[in-house]
Amino acid sequence: MEKMRLESKDITDENIKKILELFPNVATEAKDENGELRTAIDFEKLKQELSKDVVDGEECYDFTWIGKKEAMVETNRPIRKTLRPCRDKSLNWEDTENIYIEGDNLEALKLLQESYLGKVKMIYIDPPYNTGKDFVYRDNFHKNNEDNDKDINYKNDEAEINFSKSNELFLNTEANGKFHSDWCSMIYSRLKLAKNLLADNGSIFISIDDNEVENLRKICDEIYGEGNFLADFIWQKNFAPKNDNKYISISTEHIICYCKNKTNYNRGLLPRTEKHNKGYSNPDNDNRGLWTSGSMLATTFSNSGVFKIIAPNGTIHEPPSGRCWRFSEAKIKELEKDNRLWYGADGNGVPRIKRFLSEMPDGVVPQNLLLYQEVGSNQDGTQELKNIFNAQIFDFPKGTKLLKYLSIIGNITNNDIILDFFSGSATTAHACMQLNAEDGGNRKFIMVQLPEKTDEKSEAFKAGYKNICEIGEERIRRASKKIQEENPDKKIDVGFRVFKVDVTNMKDVYYSPNETDQKQLGLYESNIKDDRTDEDLLYGCLLDWGVELSLPHRVEIIDGKRVHIVDEDALIACFEENIPESVIRKIAGMKPLRVVFRDSSFNGDDNKINVEEIFKLITPDTRVKVI
């Protein structure tokens, strides 16, 4: 039976396969870091294939920084980590489709590559702004797998995270010689991985201030493509000047927006309000209803647009010098015949075109200026969170009004997924649930947050919140309760499944059996770590096989053995010892798409061959693997 990989996707291998599909003749072999031969690319041959489109030398446009190459390599490098379910921290585990992940977001994004590839409709992040007072990730790009396993050590009896010196948050001050470079490396690798998760019609919104906005734009141009830039939204975060500012009081922030593919992207329209309909009336009692008038002059000049328009009362109208009409003479005659030209109440006015409210789109085209009256301010976000916790336990959270506004622009509709991998106080999750309550949608969220410890002097710590994840999770619980109370007759998914990034479920022997001699092999009763449960193993397998973590999961006892059934036929797993043939046949009779067992569930190769034959006979399309 095929053995499961149980490590994150090797993106470099995927890229090599894509190149070889186009140019099979550029394949070669090279030794990897372990001295083993693997398929590689002969770049000299690839350059010959691409000829004119390859640029060599220094005279080409490039945006680089110290550490960029290491960041690019790290983005593609697989890790031996897993996501362990935390039912005790979750809400409505059995029924929810929402996900909350505790851990390093770089590792979380790598682990999600298979299960959520191309499935996320919108990403919103509010990363560290690199103001000189921010903590950013210290990514060590030269770690081996053993170091990786030691990076994060979660304690079973408390929600704390301990960092080794190789991977931690550090205060990035301007005294750091790589002040901008460290920030660029940190954001680059995460945005690169995030792009893979975006759907073809998806978009990403990134909050940032003036400190790194230029570098962020260049990084996004490289990753998402300059042609997929949508807007630099200017958000009015404050509505009053700060008199203590040394130079200029800053009242705005940027929200940079890119899409995955402009060809497939459709932005959402904002809802029309009375303000948008205010200018409509019907002074001539047109049977098509309310209308407003628009200019007939074109914004660009063309000689064909210069001609006379004769009003019904005989008045002759010509465009001003240097201007022209926006419609042809033939089109003007059609509009006149259809009573779509307006010359004023007395008939002597300059001709204007009538625009009927009934013919307007259902919504309003969004603008890149986000005024606080429309989307809220920093103060609104702070007060909103204070109302939830009765204390100010988080600094400068974004408000749900802003996130709902962006979600509408991103066209997040029923069943779409929104991802926030710098989730902080979980405003994005709160906004997602609120939108569902307002319009009956079923949007789903994935939040990722490092369990960064709160300061012992902070209000959050005094209130009992030892890390930021505890704040975010509790906010979702409290917001959930309030939304349910306000909408008792609506069925809204206000739960969430919590997972934590942790070291692999498997012992070293699982990944390198050839390096373990027979005497050492005898020391292992199992290749699975002793503290891991069936559920830990199950969700590790879901990640490896690319199955969504939110699918319904139940346990059924079959002939005394615990059998895990995910979404009825998506995946079935049994990790019991000595599984009898009767159980194997009943599982095969369910005809699942995938099945996974423990390697130690069967006594010897003959037993395994028998299992394979049973599945080939009953359900030959089922993929069977072992761990």
Secondary structure, DSSP 8 states (H G I E B T S, - for coil): -EE---S---HHHHHHHHHHHH-GGGEEEEE-TTS-EEEEE-HHHHHHHHGGG---SS-S-----TTHHHHHHHHH----EEEEE-GGG-BSTTT---EEEES-HHHHHHHTTTTTTT-EEEEEE-----SSS-EEEE--TT--HHHHHHHEEE-TTSS-EEE-TTSEEEE--TTSTTHHHHHHHHHHHHHHHHHHHEEEEEEEEEEE-TTTHHHHHHHHIIIIIGGGEEEEEEEE--SS--TT-SS----EEEEEEEES-TTT-----EE--HHHHTT-B-TT--TT--EEEE--B-SS--GGG---EE-TTS-EE---TT--BSS-HHHHHHHHHTT-EE--TTS-S--EEEEEGGGS-SEE---SEE-HHHH--HHHHHHHHHHHHSS--SSS---HHHHHHHHHHTT--TT-EEEESS-TTTHHHHHHHHHHHHH----EEEEEE---B--TTSHHHHTT--BHHHHHHHHHHHHHHHHHHH-TTS-----BEEEEEEE-SB-HHHH-GGGS-HHHHTT-S-SB-TT--HHHHHHHHHHHHT--TTS-EEEEEETTEEEEEETTTTEEEE--SS--HHHHHHHHHT--SEEEE-GGGSSHHHHHHHHHHHHHHH-TT-EEEE-
